[in-house]
């Protein structure tokens, strides 16, 4: 390869440098690849949910996604589907093909061996052990280019990209509220504000993340199970995380009897007997030095060190407010339900924000109806500080 011969690698081109490609064709094929990867989002972690397609004469002849566990990568499976027709064809993949020996052989070797003529990818790999695949392909004679602007590819890779670069998981805050801004029914009434269709979408989101985070108040009021249900098959339940400064989580909480693990972040002043009872019930207790509330940044740093790449924040107004005030929320999903609670004692959507706090503007990503509910997905402006063009240093902040 070029390093051994002491030569500079051939340049990896931008899409604008290519000629002979039909309008939007590269993005069309990358979107198809991203759709394949998205199907396995949450089940391949800690490996990214990559999708890939092999295209010949404008037709997809191979399409796949990275398999769960230690299974083959998306590129290798798509090439296997294409067979001999892959020679001289184009490969589109959501992430730069890897060049290192890990649980599977390097994808670059499979691409070169298959005789692929051109390789297009949406995002460079920020993992130092895996990056450089594009240059390796170019050195082997495979024309290689990055196609910028594929939002669908980012959506499937955001947890992996963010965690690899920052050490923290990607945080999605989710809540449902009434038309008068309340997030709970009047006192004494049990049930959901949102529709069954919205609840099914929430279970899909749970299946796509590594962890679900709530505060102790949510557990004491609702006693949630925090599992993936609604008929969705998963190979593992997401980690359940409770922010519980005083160790108030009941030892008989419903979630402690569910499949999967529960971790409770408690303050240093939490009663030792309460912590011991939680451990006895199968809960992992993490003691922090910042009572009375868990520090959101410290929690995310700890979860990131555990390999958690994505988090669904399902806490109540105080918990979500603390993450928002710390500017640690990367994405927001809101279900606006066509009901009026009318009870001034019912909690509003956000609490605990500093006086005069004004969040960054939101970029609306998607909106629509889910059953009778209005659904919005947005992202705080400035929450993405990397366009894939450079490789910033990983930080601990």
Secondary structure, 3 states (H helix, E strand, C coil): CHHHHCCCCCCCEEHHHCCCCCCCHHHHHHHHHHHHHHCCCCCCCCCCCCEEEEEECCEEEEEEECCCCCCCCHHHHHHHHHHHHHCCCEEEEEECCCCCCCCCCCHHHHHHHHCCCEEEEEECCCCCCCCCHHHHHHHCCCEEEECCCCHHHHHHHHHHHHHHHHCCCEEEEEEEEECCCECCCCCCCCCCCCCHHHHHHHHHHHHHCCEEEEEHHHHHHHCCCCCCCCCCCCCCCCEEEEECCCCCCCCCCHHHHCCCCEEEEEECCCCHHHHHHHHHCCCEEEEECCCCCCCHHHHHHHHHHCCCCEEEECCCHHHHHHHHHCCCCCEEEEEEECCCCCCCCCCECCCCCCCCCCCCCEEEEEEEEECCEEEEEEEECCCCCCCCCCCCCCCCC
